[in-house]
Amino acid sequence: MAMGRLGGIAALALALVVATGAVAADMGMMAASQMKTAIDRAKLAQSAADLKSVKENLQEVVNCIEGPKGGMFKAMDAMGKAQCKGNGLSADAKAAGSKWAGALPWIEVANDIAAVGLKAQTTAKAKAAAWGTQATLEHVDKAMMMKK
């Protein structure tokens, strides 16, 4: 009887490990999607014609990084939702586990740079922040691709 319980406990523990791995993989895929969207929006910010458009694109970058619970999150579309799905790049990268652990400081720095652009008073400074944000996120993306 004791062996049956131990076997059941072992099976439960194995199922938990497998489920945890699956959740981490899903969070990793979500983080990768959010990373792509954030990079694309940083690029769009650099080519925007005016300060308002640059800031709108940078806001979407921040939304992708922070997610709906972020301190600087701001709903962007008519339905009150951001383009990025999930909990935000930072949260989903944390949930993805050790593969993403080294990326977190870089993601936070990219968010800080985007925040500078949101506060910018000139189009040139906002675009410079967009470039810095893009470069930082692309550095992370490249490092993550090398880990595959």
C-alpha positions in Angstrom: 0.0 0.0 0.0 2.8 2.4 0.9 4.5 1.7 -2.5 1.2 2.6 -4.2 1.1 5.9 -2.4 4.7 6.6 -3.2 4.1 5.7 -6.9 1.1 8.1 -6.9 3.2 10.9 -5.3 6.0 10.3 -7.8 3.5 10.5 -10.7 2.0 13.6 -9.3 5.4 15.2 -8.9 6.4 14.3 -12.4 3.1 15.7 -13.8 3.8 18.9 -11.9 7.3 19.2 -13.3 6.0 18.6 -16.9 3.2 21.1 -16.4 5.6 23.7 -15.0 7.9 23.2 -18.0 5.0 23.6 -20.3 3.9 26.8 -18.6 7.5 28.2 -18.8 7.6 27.3 -22.5 4.3 29.0 -23.1 5.5 32.1 -21.3 8.8 32.0 -23.3 6.8 32.0 -26.5 4.6 34.9 -25.2 7.7 36.9 -24.2 9.2 36.3 -27.7 6.0 37.6 -29.3 6.0 40.6 -27.1 9.7 41.3 -27.8 9.0 41.2 -31.6 6.1 43.7 -31.3 8.1 46.0 -29.0 11.0 46.0 -31.5 8.6 46.7 -34.4 7.0 49.6 -32.5 10.4 51.1 -31.6 11.2 51.0 -35.3 7.9 52.7 -36.2 8.6 55.4 -33.6 11.9 56.3 -35.3 10.2 56.8 -38.7 7.1 58.7 -37.3 6.6 62.1 -38.7 5.8 64.0 -35.5 6.3 63.9 -31.8 2.8 62.7 -31.1 3.2 59.7 -33.4 6.7 58.9 -32.0 5.2 58.9 -28.5 2.2 56.7 -29.4 4.6 54.1 -30.7 6.8 54.4 -27.7 3.8 54.0 -25.5 3.0 50.7 -27.2 6.6 49.6 -26.5 6.1 50.4 -22.8 2.7 48.6 -22.9 4.4 45.5 -24.4 7.1 45.5 -21.8 5.1 46.3 -18.7 1.8 44.7 -19.5 -1.6 45.9 -18.3 -0.5 46.0 -14.7 2.5 48.2 -15.4 2.8 51.6 -13.8 3.2 53.3 -17.2 0.6 51.2 -19.1 -1.9 53.2 -21.1 -4.7 51.6 -23.2 -4.1 52.4 -26.8 -7.0 51.2 -28.9 -10.7 52.0 -29.0 -11.4 48.8 -27.0 -9.0 49.8 -24.3 -6.5 47.0 -25.1 -2.8 47.1 -26.0 -1.4 45.2 -29.1 0.7 42.9 -26.9 -1.1 40.0 -25.3 -0.1 38.4 -22.0 1.1 39.9 -18.8 3.9 42.0 -20.4 7.3 41.1 -21.5 8.9 41.6 -18.1 6.3 39.4 -16.3 6.2 36.7 -18.9 10.0 36.6 -19.2 10.2 36.1 -15.4 7.6 33.3 -15.6 9.5 31.7 -18.5 12.3 30.8 -16.1 16.1 30.6 -16.3 16.5 31.0 -20.0 15.1 34.5 -19.8 16.7 35.4 -16.4 19.7 37.3 -17.9 17.4 39.2 -20.2 15.4 40.9 -17.5 17.8 43.7 -16.7 18.1 44.6 -20.4 14.3 44.6 -20.8 14.0 47.0 -17.8 16.7 49.3 -19.3 14.8 49.3 -22.6 11.6 50.3 -20.8 13.5 53.1 -19.0 14.8 54.4 -22.3 11.3 54.3 -23.8 10.1 56.3 -20.8 12.6 59.0 -21.6 11.2 59.2 -25.1 7.7 59.5 -23.6 8.8 62.6 -21.6 10.7 64.1 -24.5 9.8 67.6 -25.6 11.3 67.3 -29.1 10.8 64.8 -31.9 14.6 64.3 -32.2 15.0 63.3 -28.6 12.0 61.0 -28.7 13.3 59.3 -31.8 16.7 58.9 -30.2 15.1 57.2 -27.3 13.2 54.9 -29.7 16.5 54.0 -31.4 18.1 53.2 -28.0 15.0 51.1 -27.0 15.2 49.2 -30.3 18.9 48.6 -30.0 18.6 47.3 -26.4 15.7 45.0 -27.2 17.4 43.7 -30.4 20.5 42.9 -28.2 18.3 40.8 -25.9 16.5 39.2 -28.8 19.8 38.2 -30.4 21.0 36.7 -27.2 17.8 34.8 -26.7 18.1 33.4 -30.3 21.6 32.2 -29.5 20.3 30.2 -26.5 17.9 28.1 -28.5 
